[in-house]
Amino acid sequence: MDRLEKYLHDEFGLSLDTIGRERALHKVRALMHAAGFFDSGDYIDALVGSEEQRQRLFDAVTVAESWFFRDEAPFSFLNRWATDRHRQRPQDHLHLLSIPCAGGEEAYSIAITLLKAGIPDSAFDVDAIDLNSRLVERAREGVFGSHSFRGVKRDDYADFFLPAPSGDALEVRARVKERIRFAEGNLFSLENVLNGRRFDAIFCRNLLIYFSPESQVRALNILRDRLVPDGVLFLGHAEAGAGVLDLFEPCGVAGAFAFNARKGSVLPARGGGPLRETMVKGAVKGAKKRGAVGKSARPRPRVAAADGAISAQQKVFLDLKRLADSGNLSTAVEQCDILLDHASDDARVLYLCGVVNEASGRHEKACLLYRRALEVDPHQSDVMFHLAATLEALGETAEARQLKATAGNLKGRQDEQEAGGD
């Protein structure tokens, strides 16, 4: 499957390590066989010549999940930012971008936020782009069921929706629809869709988590180039790591994950950058100085030592446990990013970093880490239970139920084996 993996990376920027390698490859094989292909080379030839086949492949290995005003804080900040901007420069027309826009909930949330902020209809527009043509068409229709409004008080936004002809669905009013241009497109070939347009604000949330490090760098440089000099980039909470901070600086609003471009900054083609290297070296150096850490409520890991000395990497791991146990989650998340650079194939590290991200509300990132931990060691019932809980928080109840059942059966067998060994 090497050629197919390379195709996914080159065409879409996707990394199977972040998606979940075995799960993704299983889906790709099933899709390939269903299309009548049993040779990856023949299948790739078909993909190159068929937009429909490419779309099916992309849909199979990614999850398009969104809802109105997801995470709330970015939209609260957008309201304040747009209000201040319009007050200071009322003559300016605001251009905003939502990519990927999925089924349209985010793009409509952006437009509604600006309208509620008092920005005139004629003073802004929103471009909304997604690779999935089916989702783009659904977004244009603007009809949404109750699942798209979870966590939202409908009465707060009733003025922007009409009852749909059937069921409990609601349809976005024409006034909102008219502010948005929906289009099918790829982040890595935006010029085909945007024709040089630049934006005052870009929402690109929970896309980078699917990318390889090289594709993340490429994407961040593209997004920076699409922003006006004082524009704002909104990312997902699982994406606001050191690589982003090489190129952008936080706007300073908790929970919004909003950034301004650093002047004159360009990420190197192969990622990371000097800030990432500095963080890693500093963390390891600090771990050497700190030495032993306090006791953890969790079982202590077996530590591989050379000549009786604990490695710096192990000390960073133990320090992370201390931070997590003490509730210092913001620092623990930073330590996770550092530790994963050096131990991305260690199941216990993946599990602990998943717990830290889950506790911090970074559910998408936690899911990815739990899945990677299960790829390394598929017999971890605790990881399965955590993944199931996180999936439930994201609304993925069917997979969560299946995981709970699997974890319960596995835990039962493990308990029986332990009892038999006593």
N, C-alpha and C positions, 0 to 999 in steps of 0.2 A: 504493500500500500504506500510505499515511499513516494511514488509519482503523484498519487492523489493527495497526499499530505502536502507536497510541494505546490500542487495546483491550488489547494485551499489557501496556502500562505501567500502565493504570488497574486492570486486573483482577488482575494478578500482580506488578506492580512491576518487570517485566523491562525491560532496556535492550538493544536490538539491537546497540548499539555494543560492549557487553561480551560478548555471546554470539558475535558475528561476524555482521555485518549481511547480507552476501550469502548466506552459508551458511544463515542462519536464514530469510531471505526465500524462498530456493529451497525449503526444506522446507515453509514455510507455503503457498506457491503450489501445490506438489505435493499437499499435504493438502487444500487447498480444492478443487482440480480433481477429486481422487479422490472427494470428497463430492458432486460434481455442481454446484459453484458456480463461476461465472466473474466474478462481481461481488462486490467486497469488502463492499459494504453488505448484500447478501443473505446473505453468509457470516456476518457479524457478527450479523445477526438470528437466524440458526440457532444460533450460539454462545450467545447470550443465553438461548435456549429449550432448550438441550440440554446437560446435564452431561457426557454421553458425548463430544460434539463438543469441549467445552472441555478435557476431559481429554486427548483426542488431540492437540490443539493444544499444550498445555503439555508433554506428553511429547516432542513433535517438536522443540521448541526448547531443551530442557534435558537434562542428562545426570545420571541418578541412579546414582551410582557410590559404593560403600562396601565396607568389609571390616572384619572384627573387629579391634578395638584399633588402629584406623588412627592412625598417627603416635606411638603409645605414650606420649609425654610427657604429654598431657592426662590419660590414665588413671592414670599414676603419681602425678600431682599429685592427682587425684580420690581415690585410695586414701589418701594422707596427709591430705588435707583432711577427708575423711569420718571417718577414724579419730580425728583430733584433735577434731572436732566432737562425735562420739558420746561420747568420753571426758569432755569438758567438760559436755555437756548430754545425758546418756543418756536423759532423758525425752522429748526432741524426736523427732518423726517427720519424716524427711527426704523432701522432695518434689523430684523432678528432672524435667526436660523435655528431650526430644530432638526438634528441629524444624529441618529436615525429617529424618525418620527413614529415608527411602528403604526398603530392603528389611528393615530391622530390625537390621542388624548393630551399629549404634552403640548403640541402646537396650539390646540384650542385653549388649553390652560394658560399659555402665554398671552394669547390675544385677549382672553377674558380678564386676566390680571391687569393688562394695560387699560382696558376699557373701564374696569372698576376703579383704577387709579385716576380716571378723568382724562386720559390721553385721548384726543379726538380721533375718530375713525380715520380721518384723512392724514393723520400725522404718523402712522406706522404701518408696516406690513411684515408678514412672517413668511419665510420660505421654509417648507417642510419636506424633507427628502428621506427616502428609504429604498433599500434594494428590493424589497418585496413588493411586486406590482399588485398582488392581491390586497395587501395591507394598505397600500396607497389608495386603491379604489375604495376600500372601506372607509378610509379617512375622509375622502372627498364626500362620501354620502353623509357622514356626520351623525350616524344613528348609533346609540350606545345603550347597552343593557346595564343592569344594576352592578355587575361585576366591575365595570369601569368607574364606578362612583364609590368604591369602598373607602371608608374613612373620610368621606366628604359629606358635609351637611348640605343636602340639595337645596334647601330653602335659601341658603346664602347665594346661590347662583341661578335661582329659578328664572330670573329675567333673561337669561341667555339660552334657554332651552324651550322646546315645545314638546308636548306629548307625541310620540310616534304613533303611526296608524295602528300598530299591533302590539299587544303585550304591555310590559312595564317599561319599555324602552323610551328614551328621550332623544330628540333630534336637535342639533345645534341650530340656532337661529341664523337666518341669512346674513344678518349684520356681522356676525362673527366669521362665518364662512368666507365672506367677501374680503377679509383681511389676510387670507392665507393662500399661498400658491403651493399645492402639493405636486411633487414630481418624483419619478423613479430615478435613482442615481446611486453612485458609489462614492464614498468619501475620497477615494484615491483617484477619482476622475471627475471632480466637481466642475471643472471648467466646461464640460459638456452640458451642464445644467444651469450653472450660475452666471456664465458669461461675464466673469470679472467682478461680480458684485462682492462688496465687503460689508461687514456687519458690525452693528453696535453691540450686539449680544448674541452669543452662540450657546445653545444647549446641546451638549454632546455627552450625555450621561449613560454610563454603563455600557459603553461600546469598547473602550480601550481594554477592559478586562478580558476580552476574547482574543486580543492581539498578542503576537510574539513581541519581544522587546524591540526588535528592529522595526516592526510595523507600528508600535506605539510611538517611537521617535518620529517616524515618517508622518504619522497622523497628527502629532502635536505641532510639528512644523507647519503642516498644511493649515491647521486651525488657527495658528498664530498669524499666518499670512492672510487669512480671511477676516481677521479682526481689524477695525479701524484702530488708530494709535491708542485711544483711551477706552477701547471696547472691553467687554466682560465675557469670560468663558466660564460656563457652568459645567462641572464634571460630576460624576457619581462619587459617593463617599468612599468607594473601594479603589478609586483611581487617583486620589490626591496625594501621591507619594513623592519621593525625592526626585524622580525623573521629571515630573511636572514642575517641581520647584526650580529646576535648572532653567526653565524657560518662562515661567509665570510666577507672579507673587500673589499671595492671598489678599482678598479685599478686606479681610479682618472681621467677617461676620460669621459667627458660630453656626455651623450646620448648613450654611448655604453652599459651601464648596465652590465659591466664585473667585475668579482670578483675573488679574490684569497682566498683560504681557510685559516682561522685563525688557527694557530698552536695549537694543543691540544684541539680544541673546539669540543664539541658534544652537539647537541640540546637535551634537555630532551624529553622523550617520549610523553609528553602531551603538548608540544609546548610552545610558548611565550618566556620563558627564562628570566633571570634577566634584560636584557637590555630593553625588552618590559615593564616590571613592572616599571623600573626606568623612562622610558619615560612617562608613564601614570601618575605616581605620580608627576613627575616634571611638567607636563603640567597643572594638576589640581591645584598644589600648585602655579604655576605662574599665573593661572587665578584668584586665590583668591587675589594675590597681586595686579594684574593690575586693577581689578575693572571694571568700566564702559569703554566702547570703543566708538570710533567715530561713527558718523552717517553713515548708509549704504544707497546706492542708491536703494536697494531692500526693500520691506516692512519689518518692524520689526516683528519678530515672537511673538506670545503670550507666555509669560514666566510664568511657574508655579512657584510661590514663596511660601516659608514657612516663616511665621512671617515677611514678607516684605523683606526677604533676597533672592537674586538670587543664585541658586545652582551653584557649581563650574562647573558642566557639562554644564549649560546654558551659563556661561561665556566663556567656551572654544568654544562653538558654535558661540557666538557673536564675539569672537576674530577671528574665522575662517572667518566669513563674512567680517570683516575688512581687513584681509589679502587678501582675494579674490578680494575685491573691489579695493584695492590698487595695485593689480598686483603682489604681492609677492607670486607667485604660488608655488615655491619650498617648502617654509615653510608651505603654506596652505595644500599641499599634505601630509606633515608630520602630521599636525594637524588632517587631515581627518582620517588617520590611528588610531590616538589616540581616536578620538571621536567615531568612528565606533565600537571600543571595548566596549563602554558603551551605545550606542544608535543605535544598528544595526536594530531595528524595528521602528525607527522614520522616517516617510516618508520625512519630511523636511530636516533632516540630510542626508539621502540617496541622495536626489535631489541635495542639495548644494555640497556634495562631488562628485557627478557625474559631476556637472558643473566645479568644480575645476580640476578634472582629464581630462575632455574633453578639457578644455583650455590649459592644460599642454601637450596635445598630447597623453594622455594615453587612447586611444579610447576603447580598450577592457574592461578596468576597468570601464570606464564611462558607457558602455553598461550594465555591470553587476549591477552597482549601480542604474541606471535608472529602470532596470527591477525589482529590489527588491523594489524600491519605489512604482512601480505600483502594486506590489503584496500587499503591505500594504494599498495603496489607489489607486484603479484602475480608479479613476475619475479625474486624474490630466492631463489636456490637455497640460500644459506647459512641463511636463515631457515627454509626448509622442512626442511633437515636437523636444525636445532635443535628445531623443533616435533616432528619425528618421534621424536627421542631422548626428548623430554619425555613424549610420548604413550606411548612404550614403558614409561617409568618408572611411568606411571599404569595400565598394563595394557591400553591401547588399541592392541593390536598390529596389528589389521587396517588401521586408518587410518594407522598409522605406516608399514607396508609400502607402502601406496599413495603416501604422501607421498615416501618415499625414492625410489621409482621415478620419480615426477614430477620430483623435484629432480635426479636423475641425468640424466634426459633433457634437462632445462633446462640443466644445467651443461655437458653435452656440446655442445649447440648454441651456448652462449655461448663455449666454448673454440674451437669451429670458426670462429665469427665473428671472434674475436680473432686467430686464426692467419691467417685470410684477409686481415685488415687490416694484417698486418706487412709 
